[in-house]
């Protein structure tokens, strides 16, 4: 086996952040790989310099053919949202980390960081960030030029997250280092260095909701209130969907977004995709998304049109088919991931029969729950019960090969 390439973490202070043995390895190497900023710390290097730009696949292909002594430079800890993990899977490498930017930022704050939630919007979308961090006491966020502190603050304020203050650490370890506390509203109007870490700290209580949000909490169509999957049915349906933290969920016929919102809270590290054909319902849906702090993908359309743009789901909820059940089930059954679930709610025995037969024809097994629920209601000084419409909750999954 060829000699392992060395991946060395380096700080913004350049050579001063390196142990003497690391600097010796760099000076003795024939090929030095890194970003332009890292390579600039070694203007007198005699060997070949290879600049890492977009596309690690091409870099790995090149390094697999390399027989010369090679060192790869990376920022901070290469295994913390860095290229170290990817390279370790593809190449024979030894990794020598420096302090991560998050470690340094918490050190400047003077606070422990083992209980903080870590996430990154560096080179990736902020989509779904709000449900990932909602309720967390401390959150460390790696940023980039587009998803800078001001953009993050504006995003969070859209969802009413005023209970957080932010600590922004810029140019950590360099001569231009700057660290300080900011209110989110101040951050929106402030320019920061491109190299920064944002740490959010909860300083007051925000709104919290458990599973089974009360129906009255949702914005709904007026005067036709009640066009919503009721709390009890919603809770049973969510249970049948068997959601995990990382699940990808489809909500077909989302209406006010109740199922999609609760799915996003349960699958907070996953993704939720919803479709609704009635534009007035979408207005309420967007209001509810902001109120309940869920950032999901919603499109205006009539399923199955539009479903082809969604990634393959782990769970699908079908609240209504508008007469297109066969076509909707075709794509849902085909796209559903292994061990996934489809949950379909029906209110008539005709729809129940049609759905069960359609699932059977597509090689799916089904389980049916008839939910007949009544809620207590005061009458004078006594209590009676009001019955909700009975609902058939059909859970379907792909039949296992015997």
N, C-alpha and C positions, 0 to 999 in steps of 0.2 A: 504494500500500500504506500502511496506517495505521502510525503511529509504533510502534516495538517497545516492548512492556512490559518493564520491568526487574525481573529476579529477583535480589534482593540477599541474600547470606548474612550472618547476624548471629550473634554469640556470646552467651554467657550474661551477659557484662558489659554488654550493651545497646549504647547509642550509642557507648560508648568503643571498641567493636570496629570501628566504621565509619570509612572514610576520609572526609575532609570533603566530597568530591564526592558520595559516596553519601548523606550526610545532607542535602546540598543537594537532590538529586533527590527524596528522600522529602518534604522540606518543600514542594517545588514541585508535588508530585503532587496530584491531586484525589481519587484512590481509593487506599487503602492496604489491601493484602490480607495476611493472615497468621494464625498461630495466636494464641490469647489471650495466651500468654506473650510472643510477639514484639510484638504490638500494644500491650501494656501498657508497653513502653519508650517509647511516644510518646503520653503522656496529653494533650499540647497540640496534637495534629494537628487541623487545621481541616476537612479533607475527610471523605469517607465512609470508614468502616472496615468491612471485610468479613472476618468470622471464617471461617477454613478449618476445617471439621469433617470428618466422615467423608463420603466421596463426592467424588472429584475430577472425576467426569464432570459433575456438576451445576455445579461451579465453572467448568469450562472452557466449558460452554454459556453461562454468564452472562458470562464474560470475552470470549467471541467477539462479543457484542453491545455491549461497552463501548467507547465512543469517547473517553472522558476519559483524561487522563494517569494511568497506573496503575503502581504499584510493588508487587511481591509480595515479602514477607519470608519467608525460610526459615532453618532452623537450619544453621549451619556451611557446608559445601559442598553446595549444592542438587543437585549431580550425583553425590553419594556417598550412595546409598540414600535420596535425597530426592526431592522433587517436581519438581526441575528437568528431569530427563530426560523425564518424562511431559509437562510443559508445553511443552517445546521441540518435541515431536512434534505438538502440537495447536495451538500459538499462535505468533505472531511475537514472540519474546522475546530479550532479551539477558541473559546470566547473569554475575553478579559474585560469585564465591565468597569466603567467609571460610575460615579454617582448619577442617578437619573435626575432629570429636571424636576420631577415631582418631589424627590427626596430633598433637593436643595430648596425648593419653594417652601415646603413645610418647615425646614430648618430656619428659613428666614422668618416664618410666622411664629416659630417657637412653639409649635403644636405637634402632637403625635399624629402619625399618618397611617398606622396599621389598621385603623377602623374606618378609613375613608373609602368612598366608592370611586373607582378610577374609570375614566372613559376618554375617548379621543374623537375629535372631529377634524383631525389633521388628515387632509386628503380624502375625506368622506363627508357624506351629507349629514346635516343636523337632524334629519328626519327621525322622529321617534325619541329624540333626546329627552323631551319633557317627561314622558312616562317612565323613562329609565331612572331619572334622578328624583322624581317627585317624592317628597317625604324623607329623603336621605339627609343626615345631619351634616356631613362634609362630602364634597364632591370635587375631585381634581379633574380638570379638563385640559387635554393637549389641543392646541389651536393651530391654525394656519393663516395664510394671508387673507383668505376669503372668510373663514369662520373665526374672525378676530374677536377680542373681548367686547367691542361695541356691538357686533352682530349677535353675539351670544346673549348679551344683556337685552337687546331689543326682542329677540326670540322669546326669552323667558318672561318678559313683561307682557307679551302678547297673551300668555296663559296666566297672568296675574300672580306670578311667583315673586311677590314682594317681600317674602319672609327671609330672603337671602341677602347677605352682603358678600362682596367679592374681594379676594386678595389677588392682585395681579403681580406676578414676578417676571420682570423683563431682563433679557440679556444676562441670565444667571452666570456668575463666575467671571464676567468680563469687566472691563473698566467702566463700561456704561451701564452697569447693573442698576435697576430701579425697582423697588418693591413698595407696595402700599395698599391700603384698604380703600374700596370704592363702593358707593351706593350704585345699584344697577342703573338708575336714571342718569347718574353722572357718567357712567361708562359709555352710554350710548353716544354722548357728545365728545368723547375723548379719543385722541389718537394714541396708539401704543406701538412699541417696537414690534416687528414681525416675529421676533423670537420671544415667546412668552408662555407662561402657564397661568391658567385661571383656577383658583380654588374658591368654591362657594361654601359658605358657612351659614347654617340656619340660625337665625337670631330671634325668631318668633314662630309661633305656631301657624301653619297653613291649614286649609281645609283638608279633611280626610274622609274617604268613603270606603266602606267595606263592600263585600260581595252582596249584590242584591240592593242596588240603589233604588230608593223610593220613586215610584212612577211620577209623582208630582214634582220631583226635582228637575225633570227634563223639560226643555222647551218642546212644545207639541203644536200640531196644527190646530188652529182655531177657526170656527167654533167646534170643529169635529175632534174634540179632545178624546184621548183614549186610543189613538192609532199608534199603539206601541206594544211591544212584547211585554206583557205584565211581569212584574218583579218575580213572582213565584215561578212562572213559566220560564222566564229568562234564567233564573238560577238553576232550574232543572236542566235546561238546554245547555248551559255552560258546563255543567257537570258532565253531561253526556258527550261533549266535545273533547273531553280529556286533554285540556290544554296544558302545555309545559311553558316554562319561562321563555324558551326560544322558538315557540311555535309560529308558523306562518298561517294566518287565518284569512279566509274569505267570508264576507258577510253579504249575501245576495238579497237585495230588497231591504236595505239598511234603515230606511225611513228616518226616524229621529236619531238613529245611531246608537241606540241603547245597547244592543248586543255587541257592536263593534267597540264601543267604549269600554265595556266591562271586559271584553276579550283583550284589549290593549293593556289593561291594568294587570291581568293575569299573565299575559305573554309579553311582559314589559321589555324583554330583551329580543323579542321577535318582531314581526311585522303584521299589520292588519290592512286588508284591502277591502273596500266596500263599494257597492254600486247601488244606485237608486234612480228610478225613472221619473219620479215626480219632483220637479224643481222646487216647489214650495216646501216640501219636506227637507230638501237639502239645506235650505236656509236655517231651519231649526237644528239640523244635524251639525252644521258648522258652529252654531252658538253653543251647542252641547259639548263639542270637542274642546272649545276654549275653556268652558266652565269646568269640565272634568279633567283638564290637562292631559289630553291625549292627541297625539300628532300622527294621524293615520292617512292613508291614501284613499280618497273618495272620488269616484267619477260619476258623472251624470249620464245615465244610459239605461237601456233595457237589456237585461241579460237574455241570452248568452253573449250578446255583442259587448266587447270590452274585456271579457274574462281572459281572452288569449294574451292580454298584456300583463296579467298577474303572474308572479312566480308560483311554482307548484306548492299547494297548501298541505299543511298537516291536519287542518280541520276546516270544514265548510259548514256555515249555517245558512239555511235557506228559509227565509221567513215568508216568501211569496214567490210564485213563478209567473203570474200574469198570463197563464195559459201556455207557457213555453216550457213545461216540465221536462219533456223528452230531450229537447235540445240542451237545456241547462244540465241535466244529469249526464248527458253524453260527455260534456267537457269536464264536469266535476269528477266523475268516476275515472275518466282517463287521466286527469292531472293529479289526482290525490296521491300523496306519497304513501309508501308502504307503512302499514300500521296506522294510517290516518282514519279520521272519522268524518262522516257527513251526517249532520242533524237537520232534519226537515220537519217543520211544524205544519200540521194540517188541522182544519177545523170541521171538515166534512168527511163522511165515510167514503164518499166517492174519491176524494183526493187521497185519502189513506190507501184505498185499494189500488189506485193507479200508481202511487209512489212505491208501494211494496212490490208490485209486479214489475215496475220499471227497474228497481234495484236488482231483483232476482234475475232479470234478463241480462243484466250487466255483470253478473257474477258476484253480487254482493249479498251478504247476510244482513238481516235486520232484527232489531229489537224495538218493540213498540210500548210506549208508556202512555196511558190515558190519564191525563191530569184533570181531575174534577175538584176544583178548589173553591172554597167559600171564605169570605172575609167577614169578621165581626163588624157590626154596625149598631151604634146606640139607638134605642127607640124609647122615648120618654126616660124612665129611670132603669130601663132594662137593656138587654142586648139581644140582637138577632143576627142572622147571617145572610149575606148577599152572595149568591153564587156567581162566579166568573164563567164565561163560556168554556165548555170542555175543549181541551186541545190534545190532539194526538202528537206526541213527540217521537219521531221515528229516527232511530240511530242506525246508520249503515256502515259496514266496513267490508273490505275486500275479503272474499272467501279464501281461506288458506288451502294450499295444495296438499292433498293427502298422500 
